[in-house]
Amino acid sequence: MKMPEKLCTDCPLREQCVGGKGPRTIRVRKDEAAIQQKREEQANLQWQIHYRERSRVEHTNVDMTSQHTGPVKARSFHPVFHRSPS
């Protein structure tokens, strides 16, 4: 999206703008609306509390399966995992 130079010249935020001369070019992603919606959700206190707990669980899972400590082998009694070699 190209901004007309007149909009840049009259912009009240011109002093805060990036350096350079001439009109600015802004690229808006196709999923920008979805990104903005997710950011609004993430600002919610309930979401932050839920995410804090989830990140703890995810870190625990990574620690258990990381190469640093070696992968954890799950025990299973399912017949698929206990086939005799042919």
C-alpha positions as CSV (number, residue, x, y, z in Angstrom):
1,M,0.0,0.0,0.0
2,K,1.5,3.3,-1.0
3,M,0.8,6.4,1.1
4,P,0.3,9.6,-0.8
5,E,3.1,12.1,0.0
6,K,0.5,14.7,1.1
7,L,-0.7,12.3,3.9
8,C,2.9,12.0,5.2
9,T,3.4,15.8,5.1
10,D,0.2,16.5,7.0
11,C,0.6,13.6,9.5
12,P,0.6,14.7,13.2
13,L,2.9,11.8,14.0
14,R,5.5,12.8,11.3
15,E,8.1,13.5,14.0
16,Q,7.9,9.9,15.2
17,C,8.2,8.4,11.7
18,V,11.2,6.6,10.4
19,G,13.9,8.5,8.6
20,G,14.1,8.9,4.8
21,K,12.6,11.1,2.2
22,G,9.5,10.7,0.1
23,P,6.3,8.8,0.6
24,R,6.3,5.7,2.9
25,T,5.3,2.2,1.7
26,I,3.4,0.0,4.2
27,R,3.0,-3.7,3.6
28,V,-0.1,-5.2,5.3
29,R,-0.2,-9.0,5.5
30,K,-3.2,-10.9,4.4
31,D,-3.7,-12.2,8.0
32,E,-3.2,-8.9,9.7
33,A,-6.8,-8.8,11.0
34,A,-6.3,-12.2,12.6
35,I,-3.0,-11.2,14.1
36,Q,-4.6,-8.1,15.7
37,Q,-7.5,-10.2,17.1
38,K,-5.0,-12.6,18.7
39,R,-3.1,-9.7,20.2
40,E,-6.3,-8.5,21.8
41,E,-7.1,-11.9,23.2
42,Q,-3.6,-12.2,24.6
43,A,-4.0,-8.9,26.4
44,N,-6.8,-10.5,28.5
45,L,-5.8,-11.4,32.0
46,Q,-7.6,-14.8,31.9
47,W,-5.6,-15.7,28.7
48,Q,-2.3,-14.7,30.4
49,I,-3.1,-16.9,33.4
50,H,-3.9,-19.9,31.2
51,Y,-0.8,-19.3,29.0
52,R,1.4,-19.1,32.1
53,E,0.2,-22.5,33.3
54,R,0.4,-24.0,29.8
55,S,4.0,-22.8,29.3
56,R,5.0,-24.5,32.5
57,V,3.5,-27.8,31.2
58,E,5.2,-27.4,27.8
59,H,8.6,-26.7,29.3
60,T,8.2,-29.8,31.5
61,N,7.3,-31.9,28.4
62,V,10.4,-30.5,26.5
63,D,12.6,-31.2,29.5
64,M,11.4,-34.8,29.6
65,T,11.9,-35.5,25.9
66,S,14.9,-33.4,25.2
67,Q,18.2,-34.8,23.9
68,H,19.9,-33.3,27.0
69,T,18.3,-35.8,29.3
70,G,17.5,-38.4,26.7
71,P,14.1,-39.3,25.4
72,V,11.6,-40.8,27.8
73,K,10.4,-44.2,26.6
74,A,6.7,-44.6,27.2
75,R,5.5,-48.0,28.4
76,S,2.8,-49.6,26.4
77,F,1.0,-52.9,26.4
78,H,-0.5,-52.3,23.0
79,P,0.1,-55.3,20.6
80,V,1.5,-53.1,17.9
81,F,4.4,-52.2,20.1
82,H,5.1,-55.8,21.1
83,R,5.3,-57.7,17.9
84,S,7.9,-60.4,17.7
85,P,10.6,-59.9,15.1
86,S,9.9,-61.8,11.8
